[in-house]
Each structure stands twice: as C-alpha cells, then as structure tokens.
Amino acid sequence: MRSSRFPRRHRSRQDRRCETGMVTMKLGLVGLGKMGLNMRERLRDRGLEAIGYDPNSADSDADSLEALVESLPAPRAVWVMVPAGAPTRQVIGQLSRLLAPGDIVVDGGNSRFTDDRLNAEILAEHGIRYLDCGVSGGVWGRENGYALMAGGDAADVDRLMPVFDALRPDGEREDSFVHAGPVGAGHYAKMVHNGIEYGLMQAYAEGYELLAAEESIVDVPAVLRAWSKGTVVRSWLLDLLVQALSDDPQLAAISSYTEDSGEGRWTVEEAIAHAVPAPVISAALFARFASRQDDSPAMKAVSALRNQFGGHAVRSAASAGIA
C-alpha cells in the first residue's frame, strides 16, 4: 500500500523509479576527464544519480571533495577516475578522512594492482570498504558501454552491482563484467587486457605498413576494410584503424611518437616474475620506445658494426638530414 506521506504528485523521478522496480543509487564520481565525464553521463542516462567532482573541469557538480561527500546519502559510494599513482593516492587519502565506516570507494582508473592493497589498507583503518575496477571502453563507452573487471569482497561487488550494470553494455552480464577476485584482481586483469591490446595494435600497425610498402596494393584502407567482416582478424581495433585511415588516408597529421601509459610495462614485468613467455607484448612495448627516437643510438651501432665486419656503406648524419 502506498504511503500517504508522499502524494504521488510530489514524488521525485527517483521515487517513481523505485515504485516501478528500478534500482536507484546515488554515486559520487571523482574525476571528469575523457572517461569519467562519459561514465557520469551514461550512469545518468541509465537512471542513476551521479554527482561529479573535478577541480579542473567546468562540468563539476560539486565545488570540493568535501561538498561531494556531503551530498551523498550514507552509506556512501565514491568512484575514483583520476590518473594512476600519486593523484589516486592523494584522493584516497582525502577520502579516508572524509568518509565514514560502511562507505565504499571504487578505484576505476588504471592503477597498478599492487597499489590497490595499500589503498584498501588505508581505507580499512577507517572502516571504509574498497573495490578496484578495470574499465575498458574508451571514449566510446558512453554509447556502447564499458567492460568491467572488479576486484574485492563479493558483498561489496554485489552492493555496487546497480552501478556495474548501468555502465556495462546491454546483454548477458558475463559478457562484459567479471568479479575477477580479491582486491587487486580487477586491475591485474585490466593490466593483462592492456598488454594484449599492445600486441594487437602493433600487429595491425605492422600489417598496415607492409601493405603500404607494396606498389601493387592500390588502396590500403580498402584492403583493411575488407577484413572487417568475416575474417579471423576482424575486431573493433581493426574497425578503428579503418576509421582513422578514412579520416586521414596517409596518417599525415599523426606523429609516430607513441606513449605507453604503464600497463604494458607492468604486464612485461609480471610475465618475468611468473616466468611466462610474452614475446609479442614485450616487442610491442619496445616498439613504442623505438618510436620516440629521432635517431636511434642502437641502430647507429648496428650500422657501424655492418661497416666494420662487412664494409657496408654507412650514411652520414648530415646526408640523412640529422645534423
């Protein structure tokens, strides 16, 4: 029986969602960059209240982290989407002093899994729960949804399931969400995911360069596009490469300098620690390092050695346009 304390005409949209069986939750979101802002909008599109805070964004809903926390009903839930390392540690430290026992923090950034254990310990001293969550989907996530890899206690994961379900793509939950294990497991899974991504991207890039080097291939983008349906190498990454070439067929506006955000390095380090051979991921990581060298010292040494043992010609720096 409906309570008479709240006449229907005065009920909020959130109250009406509850009456129709929809689960509602109010979530604080710290960090409104490319990922965080789109996640906030997707959560709102799916009927959840998401309050964002970012001191460097005009889209911030709160003026301070304190104000964000005060706007949330207890027990509070705060999702952190800031750069890994010191920025995340700083936010976790602040939240440990602002939140209360029973509240929960989710680190959805690309933190190293070893940091998760430290974050969990800091928050646990104040009775605050902690989950880590690897998030994949990039700037397309708002429309398509995000793949999510959670680490932490099962009860805490269940508590945040309305958020996970709102963020992930439609369809079977198991196709885009996993409770990977205890604290740290989510970011470990995301680390390996990104290491695989390194290898896939490098393979597509090398294939592109080889096609472009062959005179008989008259339309490289068309060849790549023809692989997008039916072939065993089709993937979303291939679709994105086709789109990039459609926008800029020669990739003339793009520098070859390629950053690595950390996960590839960590994946290789873990492969060494576990004695797991990972030659493809390792080579892809080193290829990114090579992309940053205008004039490779290693390749200079190779040229010098070829000249020494075989008398092969060596191009001077001046003739190569380097001096």
C-alpha positions as CSV (number, residue, x, y, z in Angstrom):
1,M,0.0,0.0,0.0
2,R,1.4,3.4,-1.0
3,S,2.3,5.7,1.9
4,S,0.1,8.8,2.3
5,R,3.1,10.8,3.5
6,F,4.2,11.5,-0.1
7,P,1.3,12.2,-2.5
8,R,2.2,11.0,-6.0
9,R,2.2,14.5,-7.5
10,H,5.1,15.4,-5.1
11,R,7.2,12.3,-5.7
12,S,10.5,12.7,-7.4
13,R,11.6,10.9,-10.6
14,Q,13.8,8.7,-8.4
15,D,10.8,7.8,-6.1
16,R,8.8,6.8,-9.2
17,R,11.7,4.6,-10.5
18,C,11.7,2.8,-7.1
19,E,7.9,2.2,-7.4
20,T,8.4,0.6,-10.9
21,G,11.0,-1.8,-9.6
22,M,14.1,0.1,-10.9
23,V,17.1,0.1,-8.5
24,T,18.4,3.6,-7.8
25,M,21.7,4.7,-6.3
26,K,23.5,7.9,-5.8
27,L,27.1,7.7,-6.7
28,G,29.9,10.2,-6.2
29,L,32.4,10.3,-9.1
30,V,35.8,11.9,-8.7
31,G,37.5,12.8,-12.0
32,L,35.7,14.1,-15.1
33,G,38.2,13.5,-17.8
34,K,37.5,11.8,-21.1
35,M,36.4,8.6,-19.3
36,G,34.9,10.0,-16.1
37,L,32.7,12.5,-17.8
38,N,31.3,9.9,-20.2
39,M,30.7,7.5,-17.3
40,R,28.8,10.1,-15.4
41,E,26.5,10.7,-18.4
42,R,26.0,7.0,-19.0
43,L,25.0,6.5,-15.4
44,R,22.5,9.3,-15.6
45,D,21.2,8.0,-18.9
46,R,20.6,4.7,-17.1
47,G,18.6,6.2,-14.2
48,L,21.3,6.5,-11.6
49,E,22.2,9.7,-9.8
50,A,25.9,10.5,-10.4
51,I,27.4,13.6,-8.8
52,G,30.8,14.5,-10.3
53,Y,33.7,16.4,-8.9
54,D,36.8,17.6,-10.7
55,P,38.6,20.8,-9.7
56,N,39.8,21.2,-13.3
57,S,36.5,20.7,-15.1
58,A,33.7,23.1,-15.8
59,D,31.4,20.1,-15.7
60,S,32.0,19.6,-12.0
61,D,28.8,19.3,-9.9
62,A,30.5,20.0,-6.6
63,D,32.8,22.8,-5.5
64,S,35.1,20.5,-3.5
65,L,35.6,16.9,-2.5
66,E,34.1,17.7,0.9
67,A,31.0,19.0,-0.8
68,L,30.7,15.9,-2.9
69,V,30.9,13.6,0.1
70,E,28.3,15.7,2.0
71,S,25.9,15.5,-1.0
72,L,25.8,11.7,-0.8
73,P,23.5,9.7,1.4
74,A,25.0,7.2,3.8
75,P,26.3,4.6,3.3
76,R,28.2,6.5,0.6
77,A,29.7,5.2,-2.6
78,V,32.5,7.1,-4.4
79,W,34.1,6.1,-7.7
80,V,37.5,7.5,-8.4
81,M,38.6,8.1,-12.0
82,V,41.9,10.0,-11.8
83,P,45.4,9.3,-13.1
84,A,47.2,6.3,-11.6
85,G,50.0,6.9,-9.0
86,A,50.2,10.0,-6.8
87,P,46.9,11.6,-7.9
88,T,45.0,8.5,-7.0
89,R,46.9,8.1,-3.7
90,Q,46.1,11.7,-2.8
91,V,42.4,11.3,-3.5
92,I,42.3,8.0,-1.5
93,G,44.0,9.7,1.4
94,Q,41.5,12.6,1.4
95,L,38.5,10.2,1.2
96,S,39.9,8.2,4.1
97,R,39.4,11.3,6.2
98,L,36.1,12.4,4.8
99,L,34.1,9.2,4.5
100,A,32.7,7.1,7.4
101,P,32.6,3.5,8.3
102,G,30.5,1.5,5.9
103,D,31.1,3.8,3.0
104,I,32.8,2.3,-0.1
105,V,35.4,3.6,-2.6
106,V,36.0,2.2,-6.1
107,D,39.2,2.9,-8.0
108,G,38.2,2.7,-11.6
109,G,41.4,4.2,-13.0
110,N,44.4,2.4,-14.4
111,S,46.2,1.9,-11.0
112,R,48.8,-0.8,-10.6
113,F,47.3,-3.8,-8.8
114,T,49.9,-3.5,-6.0
115,D,48.6,0.0,-5.1
116,D,45.2,-1.5,-4.5
117,R,46.3,-3.4,-1.5
118,L,47.8,-0.2,0.0
119,N,44.6,1.8,-0.8
120,A,42.4,-0.9,0.8
121,E,44.5,-0.9,4.0
122,I,44.4,2.9,4.3
123,L,40.6,2.9,4.0
124,A,40.1,-0.2,6.2
125,E,41.7,1.7,9.1
126,H,38.7,3.9,9.0
127,G,36.1,1.1,8.4
128,I,35.8,2.1,4.7
129,R,35.4,-0.6,2.0
130,Y,37.4,-0.7,-1.2
131,L,37.0,-2.2,-4.7
132,D,39.3,-1.9,-7.7
133,C,37.8,-2.0,-11.1
134,G,39.5,-2.2,-14.5
135,V,37.4,-0.2,-17.1
136,S,37.7,-0.7,-20.9
137,G,35.7,1.1,-23.5
138,G,37.5,4.4,-24.1
139,V,35.6,7.4,-25.4
140,W,33.0,5.1,-27.0
141,G,31.9,3.8,-23.6
142,R,29.1,6.2,-23.1
143,E,27.3,4.9,-26.1
144,N,28.4,1.3,-26.2
145,G,29.1,0.6,-22.5
146,Y,32.2,-0.5,-20.7
147,A,33.8,-3.8,-20.0
148,L,34.4,-4.1,-16.2
149,M,36.8,-6.2,-14.2
150,A,36.2,-5.9,-10.4
151,G,38.4,-6.9,-7.5
152,G,37.3,-7.0,-3.9
153,D,34.9,-8.7,-1.5
154,A,31.9,-10.3,-3.1
155,A,29.4,-8.5,-0.8
156,D,30.9,-5.1,-1.8
157,V,30.7,-6.1,-5.5
158,D,27.0,-7.0,-5.1
159,R,26.4,-3.7,-3.4
160,L,27.7,-1.8,-6.4
161,M,26.1,-4.1,-9.0
162,P,23.5,-1.5,-10.0
163,V,26.4,0.8,-11.0
164,F,28.2,-2.0,-12.8
165,D,25.1,-3.0,-14.7
166,A,24.4,0.6,-15.7
167,L,28.0,1.0,-17.1
168,R,28.3,-2.2,-18.9
169,P,26.8,-3.0,-22.4
170,D,23.4,-4.5,-22.6
171,G,23.1,-8.2,-22.8
172,E,24.5,-11.0,-20.6
173,R,26.4,-9.6,-17.6
174,E,29.1,-12.3,-18.0
175,D,30.0,-10.9,-21.5
176,S,31.2,-7.6,-20.1
177,F,31.6,-7.9,-16.3
178,V,33.7,-10.2,-14.1
179,H,34.4,-10.3,-10.4
180,A,38.0,-11.3,-11.0
181,G,38.9,-12.0,-7.4
182,P,40.1,-10.2,-4.3
183,V,41.4,-6.6,-4.1
184,G,43.9,-6.1,-6.9
185,A,42.5,-8.7,-9.2
186,G,40.4,-6.2,-11.2
187,H,43.4,-4.1,-12.0
188,Y,45.6,-7.1,-12.7
189,A,43.0,-8.3,-15.2
190,K,42.9,-4.9,-16.8
191,M,46.7,-4.8,-16.9
192,V,46.8,-8.0,-18.9
193,H,44.0,-6.8,-21.1
194,N,46.0,-3.7,-22.0
195,G,49.2,-5.8,-22.6
196,I,47.2,-7.8,-25.1
197,E,46.0,-4.6,-26.6
198,Y,49.6,-3.5,-27.2
199,G,50.3,-6.7,-29.2
200,L,47.1,-6.4,-31.3
201,M,47.7,-2.8,-32.1
202,Q,51.3,-3.5,-33.1
203,A,50.3,-6.4,-35.4
204,Y,47.7,-4.2,-37.2
205,A,50.2,-1.4,-37.5
206,E,52.9,-3.6,-39.0
207,G,50.4,-5.1,-41.4
208,Y,49.3,-1.6,-42.4
209,E,53.0,-0.6,-43.1
210,L,53.6,-3.7,-45.1
211,L,50.6,-3.1,-47.3
212,A,51.6,0.5,-47.8
213,A,55.1,-0.6,-48.9
214,E,53.8,-2.8,-51.7
215,E,53.2,-1.0,-55.0
216,S,50.6,-3.5,-56.2
217,I,48.3,-2.6,-53.3
218,V,46.5,0.4,-54.8
219,D,44.1,1.1,-51.8
220,V,45.4,0.1,-48.4
221,P,42.3,1.4,-46.4
222,A,40.1,-0.7,-48.7
223,V,42.1,-3.8,-48.0
224,L,41.8,-3.3,-44.3
225,R,38.1,-2.5,-44.5
226,A,37.6,-5.8,-46.5
227,W,38.9,-7.6,-43.4
228,S,36.3,-6.1,-41.1
229,K,33.6,-8.7,-41.8
230,G,34.1,-12.5,-41.9
231,T,37.8,-12.8,-41.5
232,V,39.6,-14.2,-38.4
233,V,41.4,-10.9,-37.8
234,R,38.3,-8.8,-37.6
235,S,37.9,-6.8,-34.4
236,W,36.9,-3.4,-33.0
237,L,40.6,-2.3,-33.1
238,L,40.6,-3.0,-36.9
239,D,37.4,-1.0,-37.3
240,L,39.0,1.9,-35.5
241,L,42.1,1.7,-37.8
242,V,39.8,1.7,-40.8
243,Q,38.1,4.8,-39.4
244,A,41.4,6.5,-38.8
245,L,42.5,5.9,-42.3
246,S,39.2,7.1,-43.6
247,D,39.8,10.4,-41.8
248,D,43.5,10.6,-42.9
249,P,44.5,8.1,-45.5
250,Q,48.2,8.7,-45.1
251,L,48.1,9.4,-41.4
252,A,50.0,12.5,-42.3
253,A,48.7,14.5,-39.3
254,I,49.9,12.0,-36.8
255,S,53.3,11.7,-35.3
256,S,54.9,8.2,-34.9
257,Y,55.8,9.1,-31.3
258,T,53.7,6.7,-29.2
259,E,53.3,6.9,-25.4
260,D,52.8,4.0,-23.1
261,S,50.6,4.5,-20.1
262,G,52.2,1.9,-17.8
263,E,50.1,-1.2,-18.2
264,G,52.3,-2.7,-20.9
265,R,55.4,-2.3,-18.8
266,W,53.7,-3.8,-15.8
267,T,52.5,-6.7,-17.9
268,V,56.0,-7.5,-19.1
269,E,57.3,-7.2,-15.5
270,E,54.6,-9.7,-14.4
271,A,55.5,-12.0,-17.2
272,I,59.1,-12.0,-16.0
273,A,58.0,-12.5,-12.4
274,H,55.9,-15.5,-13.3
275,A,58.4,-16.8,-15.9
276,V,55.6,-16.6,-18.6
277,P,57.0,-16.0,-22.1
278,A,55.4,-12.9,-23.6
279,P,57.4,-12.1,-26.7
280,V,54.6,-10.3,-28.6
281,I,53.6,-8.0,-25.8
282,S,57.3,-7.3,-25.0
283,A,58.1,-6.5,-28.6
284,A,55.0,-4.2,-28.9
285,L,56.2,-2.3,-25.8
286,F,59.7,-1.9,-27.1
287,A,58.3,-0.8,-30.5
288,R,56.7,2.1,-28.6
289,F,60.1,3.0,-27.1
290,A,61.7,2.9,-30.6
291,S,59.0,5.3,-31.9
292,R,60.4,8.1,-29.6
293,Q,63.9,8.0,-31.0
294,D,64.6,10.5,-33.8
295,D,68.0,9.0,-34.3
296,S,68.4,5.6,-32.6
297,P,71.7,5.0,-30.9
298,A,71.2,1.3,-31.2
299,M,70.6,1.5,-35.0
300,K,73.7,3.7,-35.3
301,A,75.7,0.9,-33.6
302,V,74.2,-1.7,-36.0
303,S,75.2,0.4,-39.0
304,A,78.7,0.8,-37.5
305,L,79.1,-2.9,-37.0
306,R,77.9,-3.7,-40.5
307,N,80.5,-1.3,-41.8
308,Q,83.2,-2.9,-39.6
309,F,82.7,-6.5,-40.5
310,G,81.3,-6.3,-44.0
311,G,82.4,-3.0,-45.3
312,H,78.8,-2.0,-45.9
313,A,78.2,1.7,-46.7
314,V,77.2,4.0,-43.8
315,R,75.1,7.1,-44.3
316,S,76.4,10.2,-42.6
317,A,74.2,12.1,-40.2
318,A,74.5,15.1,-42.5
319,S,73.3,13.2,-45.6
320,A,70.4,11.8,-43.6
321,G,69.3,15.3,-42.7
322,I,70.0,14.8,-39.0
323,A,73.0,17.1,-38.4
